[in-house]
Amino acid sequence: MSNHELITVADAKPIKAWVRGVPLEDEARKQLINAARMPFIHHHIAVMPDVHMGIGATVGSVIPTVGAIIPAAVGVDIGCGMCAVRTSLMAKDLPTSLKELRERIERAVPHGRTDEGGRNDRGAWGKRPVRVDNLWKEHLATGFAGIVERTPFLAKDGDSATRSVNHLGTLGTGNHFIEVCLDEEQRVWLMLHSGSRGIGNRFGTFFIEMAKKDCRKAGVDLPDQDLAYFTEGTEHFTDYVAAVEWAQNYARINRQVMMENLIQMVRMTPGIPPFTTELEAVNCHHNYVSQEQHFGKECFVTRKGAVRAGLGDMGIIPGSMGARSYIVRGKGNPESFSSCSHGAGRVMSRTKAKKIFTIDDHIKATAGVECRKDKDVIDETPMAYKDIDAVMAAQSDLVEVVHTLKQVVCVKG
């Protein structure tokens, strides 16, 4: 039996929403209906239980299209996703001072943003590791040069190869995080969340505006300007697909570098015994587009805040700073286009959270977690998010829980 609810309106494809027991705000519903009215939507739109209003397309939606892609549905944090590694360490192996462990993580992985992203940005490498340069040259340099050659504007405002390399292996800002977690058997996991950093943002922003210009030039009547699209076969479509594929690869490598540095830092922490990390690892996108076969057609599937959950696929569904997270295995539900949620989902904007909640509220909500407890992280406080347990219950037909994690250390970007 499927958990989804069916939303139907005139002149639109159906919307199948896994929202039983979780809120679906009116603004998000309107966005979903606007997207469902686009002429190239294939079969239906799937909505995950962490759904909330986004820009143009709704966060927590799975949008299958034939012959077109909506850049704003992919978003500007192209390839954003999760990485998790289970170690052979147990809770008793962690140091007494988790604050010291958090500070070591903060030193090992550049995070945050200063100097408007300029030369003195603390969120970029000052002196890059050799490993970063080698990965860039081996996997990213040629593709980047090709994209810039076809679209020179992308390199004009300072988002050069140098800046992109300096961000490779760094966390970023906002809801990006690094955590040390314990599972149901008190085993230690390392988990992180990040994407394609500044260059992915630049690609996304550029192509969203380009799609708007193309649609205006063609006289396309859009229900929302942020649903502007590229048609398959056009020059800009080809350029966008190349940029997205490159940014998604960058994001995956970015998480790989951070995880390598995180593991190395933990190994060097005094008092922690030798350990292995070969037991289990997961690295998955949740803001991306891919070509897949669904309901009899080859289509472009855009997951905006959703994770692929094909039969047997491993995924990560994180809660908020004070809640549980889940390692899951996909059930391959065709009605969701083999997808599941990418987290708990916000119930309020960052601005509203800062107005409503106090530092004391945040301290209480993150009791037992070694993390920042100051005004600059109030927008990420657990109360700004949906109840992760309700989110998991709403998608029980999409995934099965393999491990339940509870963070003991959290570093926010």
C-alpha positions in Angstrom: 0.0 0.0 0.0 1.4 3.4 -1.0 1.6 6.3 1.5 1.1 9.1 -1.0 -1.8 11.5 -1.4 -3.0 12.5 -4.8 -3.3 16.1 -5.8 -5.1 16.9 -9.0 -6.0 20.2 -10.7 -7.2 21.2 -14.1 -4.6 21.4 -16.9 -1.8 19.8 -14.8 -0.2 16.4 -14.4 -1.0 14.6 -11.2 1.0 15.3 -8.0 1.7 12.3 -5.7 2.7 13.6 -2.3 4.2 11.6 0.6 2.9 14.1 3.2 0.7 12.1 5.6 1.4 13.3 9.1 3.7 16.2 8.0 2.8 19.8 7.0 2.5 20.9 3.3 2.5 24.7 3.3 0.1 26.5 0.9 3.0 28.3 -0.9 4.7 24.9 -1.6 1.4 23.5 -2.9 1.1 26.4 -5.3 4.6 25.9 -6.5 4.0 22.2 -7.1 0.8 22.9 -9.1 2.7 25.5 -11.2 5.4 23.0 -12.0 2.8 20.3 -12.8 1.3 22.6 -15.5 4.5 22.7 -17.5 3.9 21.0 -20.8 6.9 18.6 -20.7 6.3 17.0 -17.3 6.3 13.2 -17.7 3.5 11.2 -16.0 3.4 13.0 -12.6 5.4 14.9 -10.0 6.5 13.2 -6.8 6.7 15.1 -3.5 8.8 14.0 -0.6 7.7 14.4 3.1 10.4 17.1 3.8 8.7 19.3 1.1 8.8 23.1 1.6 8.8 26.2 -0.6 11.8 26.9 -2.7 12.7 29.2 -5.6 10.5 28.3 -8.6 10.5 24.6 -7.9 9.6 23.2 -4.5 12.4 21.7 -2.2 11.5 18.0 -1.7 10.2 17.4 -5.2 11.0 15.0 -8.0 10.3 16.4 -11.4 10.5 14.2 -14.5 10.7 16.0 -17.8 10.9 15.0 -21.5 12.8 17.3 -23.9 13.5 20.0 -21.4 15.2 20.9 -18.1 14.3 23.6 -15.6 17.6 25.0 -14.1 16.0 26.5 -11.1 14.6 23.1 -10.2 18.1 21.8 -10.0 19.0 24.9 -8.0 22.3 26.7 -7.4 23.9 24.1 -5.0 24.3 21.7 -7.8 25.2 18.2 -6.6 24.7 19.0 -3.0 24.5 15.8 -1.0 25.7 13.6 1.8 28.6 11.3 2.6 28.8 8.9 5.6 31.4 6.4 6.7 31.1 3.8 9.5 34.2 3.3 11.5 35.3 0.4 13.7 35.4 2.8 16.7 33.0 2.6 19.6 31.6 5.4 21.7 34.0 4.5 24.5 36.9 5.2 22.1 36.1 8.9 21.7 38.0 11.4 23.8 36.4 12.8 27.0 36.5 16.3 25.5 34.3 16.4 22.5 34.9 20.2 22.3 38.5 19.5 21.4 37.4 17.0 18.8 35.0 19.6 17.3 37.8 22.2 17.2 40.1 19.7 15.5 37.5 19.1 12.8 37.0 22.9 12.3 40.8 23.2 11.8 41.0 20.2 9.4 38.2 21.3 7.0 37.8 25.0 5.9 34.2 26.1 6.5 32.1 29.2 6.6 32.7 32.3 4.5 34.5 35.6 5.1 35.9 38.4 2.9 33.0 38.1 0.5 34.6 34.9 -0.7 37.8 36.8 -1.6 41.5 36.2 -0.9 41.1 36.0 2.9 38.0 33.7 2.9 38.3 31.3 5.8 36.1 28.9 3.9 38.7 28.3 1.3 42.2 26.8 1.4 45.0 29.1 2.3 47.6 26.5 1.3 46.1 23.8 -0.7 46.9 20.1 0.0 48.7 18.4 -2.9 45.8 15.9 -3.0 43.4 18.7 -4.0 45.6 19.8 -6.9 46.0 16.3 -8.1 42.3 15.5 -8.0 41.5 18.8 -9.8 44.0 18.0 -12.6 42.9 14.4 -13.0 39.1 14.8 -12.8 38.0 18.4 -13.2 40.5 20.7 -15.0 39.8 19.7 -18.6 36.0 19.8 -18.1 36.1 23.2 -16.5 38.2 24.6 -19.3 35.7 23.3 -21.9 32.8 24.8 -20.1 34.5 28.2 -19.8 35.5 28.1 -23.4 31.9 27.6 -24.5 30.5 30.0 -22.0 33.3 32.6 -21.3 31.0 34.8 -19.1 31.3 32.2 -16.4 35.0 33.1 -15.9 34.7 36.9 -16.1 33.7 37.7 -12.5 36.4 35.9 -10.5 35.1 32.4 -10.5 38.3 31.2 -12.1 39.9 27.8 -11.9 42.0 29.0 -8.9 39.0 29.9 -6.8 37.3 26.6 -7.7 40.3 24.6 -6.7 40.6 26.6 -3.5 37.1 25.4 -2.6 37.6 21.7 -3.4 37.5 19.9 0.0 35.7 22.7 1.9 32.3 22.7 3.7 30.6 26.0 2.8 27.9 27.7 4.8 24.2 27.5 5.7 22.9 24.0 6.5 26.2 22.2 5.4 27.7 20.3 8.3 30.1 17.7 9.5 29.0 15.3 12.3 30.4 12.6 14.5 27.5 10.2 15.2 26.7 7.0 17.1 24.5 4.3 15.7 22.1 1.9 17.5 25.1 -0.2 18.6 27.2 2.8 19.8 29.5 2.5 16.8 31.1 5.8 15.6 30.1 7.2 12.2 31.5 10.2 10.4 29.0 12.1 8.2 29.0 15.3 6.2 26.8 17.4 3.9 28.0 19.8 1.2 27.9 20.4 -2.6 29.7 22.2 -5.5 30.5 25.3 -3.5 31.0 28.7 -5.2 31.4 27.4 -8.7 28.2 25.3 -8.6 26.4 28.4 -7.4 27.9 30.4 -10.2 26.9 27.9 -12.8 23.4 27.6 -11.4 22.8 31.3 -11.2 24.1 32.0 -14.7 22.0 29.3 -16.4 18.8 30.2 -14.5 19.1 33.7 -15.8 19.9 32.4 -19.3 16.8 30.2 -19.3 14.7 33.2 -18.3 16.1 35.2 -21.3 15.6 32.3 -23.7 11.9 31.9 -22.6 11.3 35.7 -22.8 12.8 35.7 -26.3 10.6 32.8 -27.4 7.5 34.4 -25.9 6.9 31.6 -23.5 4.1 32.2 -20.9 5.3 30.9 -17.6 3.3 30.5 -14.4 6.5 31.4 -12.5 9.6 33.0 -14.0 11.8 30.6 -12.1 10.3 27.7 -14.1 12.1 29.0 -17.2 13.6 26.1 -19.1 16.0 24.9 -21.8 14.6 22.8 -24.6 16.6 19.7 -25.6 18.7 20.1 -28.7 19.3 23.8 -28.2 22.8 25.3 -27.7 22.1 26.4 -24.1 20.6 23.1 -23.2 23.8 21.3 -24.2 25.9 23.8 -22.3 23.8 23.5 -19.2 23.9 19.7 -19.2 27.7 19.8 -19.5 28.0 22.3 -16.6 25.6 20.4 -14.4 27.4 17.1 -14.9 30.8 18.7 -14.2 29.4 20.4 -11.0 27.9 17.1 -9.8 31.3 15.4 -10.2 32.9 18.3 -8.4 30.5 18.0 -5.5 31.2 14.3 -5.2 34.9 14.8 -5.1 34.5 17.7 -2.7 32.8 15.4 -0.2 35.4 12.7 -0.8 38.3 15.1 0.0 36.6 16.4 3.2 35.9 12.8 4.3 39.5 11.8 3.7 40.7 14.8 5.8 38.2 14.2 8.5 39.3 10.5 8.8 42.9 11.5 8.9 42.2 14.2 11.6 40.4 11.6 13.8 43.3 9.2 13.4 45.7 11.8 14.6 43.6 12.8 17.7 45.4 11.8 20.9 43.8 8.9 22.7 41.8 7.5 19.8 42.9 3.9 19.0 43.7 2.7 15.4 40.5 2.1 13.4 39.3 1.1 10.0 36.7 2.6 7.8 36.1 -0.2 5.2 32.9 -1.3 6.8 30.4 0.9 5.0 30.4 4.1 3.0 27.7 6.2 1.3 28.1 9.2 -1.0 24.9 10.5 -2.6 23.5 13.7 -4.3 20.2 15.2 -3.4 20.2 18.3 -5.7 20.8 17.0 -9.2 19.5 15.9 -12.6 20.0 12.5 -14.3 18.6 10.6 -17.3 16.5 7.7 -16.2 13.8 5.4 -17.6 10.4 5.7 -15.9 6.8 4.8 -17.0 7.9 3.8 -20.5 10.0 6.8 -21.4 13.6 8.1 -21.1 13.4 11.3 -19.2 15.4 13.8 -17.2 14.7 13.4 -13.5 15.4 16.4 -11.4 15.6 15.7 -7.7 15.5 19.0 -5.8 16.0 18.0 -2.2 15.5 14.3 -2.8 17.7 11.2 -2.9 17.6 8.3 -5.4 16.1 5.3 -3.6 16.2 2.6 -6.2 15.9 -1.0 -5.0 18.9 -1.6 -2.8 20.3 1.9 -3.2 21.9 3.2 0.0 21.1 6.7 1.1 21.3 9.2 3.9 18.4 11.1 5.5 19.8 13.5 8.1 17.7 15.1 10.8 18.4 18.5 12.3 21.2 19.4 14.7 19.5 17.8 17.7 17.7 14.9 16.0 18.4 11.5 14.7 19.6 10.7 11.2 19.1 7.6 9.1 21.1 5.4 6.8 18.5 3.9 4.5 18.1 1.3 1.7 15.8 2.1 -1.2 12.7 0.1 -2.0 12.6 1.2 -5.6 9.0 2.5 -5.4 8.2 3.4 -9.0 5.5 6.0 -7.9 8.2 8.1 -6.3 10.5 7.6 -9.3 12.6 5.6 -6.9 13.2 8.6 -4.6 13.0 9.5 -0.9 13.4 12.7 1.2 16.8 14.3 1.6 16.3 15.4 5.3 13.7 16.7 7.7 12.8 19.8 5.7 12.3 23.3 7.0 9.1 24.5 8.6 10.1 28.1 8.7 12.5 30.5 7.0 15.9 31.3 8.4 14.8 34.9 9.1 11.7 33.7 11.0 13.8 31.2 13.1 16.2 34.0 14.1 13.2 36.1 15.2 11.4 33.4 17.1 14.1 31.4 18.9 16.6 32.4 21.5 20.1 31.1 22.3 18.6 29.4 25.4 16.1 27.7 23.2 18.9 26.4 20.9 21.0 25.3 23.9 18.1 23.2 25.2 17.3 21.7 21.8 20.9 20.6 21.2 21.6 19.2 24.7 24.1 16.4 24.5 25.5 17.6 21.2 28.9 19.3 21.0 28.2 22.2 18.6 28.1 26.0 18.4 25.4 27.5 20.6 25.4 31.1 19.5 23.2 33.5 17.6 24.8 32.8 14.3 23.4 29.2 14.2 19.9 30.0 15.4 18.6 29.7 11.8 19.7 26.0 11.9 18.2 25.2 15.3 16.2 21.9 15.4 12.9 23.8 15.9 13.2 25.3 12.4 12.8 21.8 10.9 10.1 19.2 10.7 10.0 16.2 13.0 12.3 13.7 11.4 10.4 10.7 12.8 7.2 11.9 11.2 9.1 12.4 7.9 10.4 8.8 8.1 7.0 7.4 8.9 5.5 9.2 5.9 7.9 7.4 3.5 8.0 3.9 5.0 7.1 2.6 1.5 10.1 4.3 -0.1 13.0 3.2 2.2 13.8 0.8 5.0 16.0 2.0 7.9 19.4 0.3 8.1 21.0 2.4 10.8 19.8 5.1 13.1 22.4 7.7 14.0 22.5 10.3 16.8 25.1 13.0 16.5 27.5 13.8 19.4 29.5 16.5 17.5 28.2 18.9 14.9 30.2 21.5 12.9 28.0 23.9 10.9 29.2 25.9 8.0 
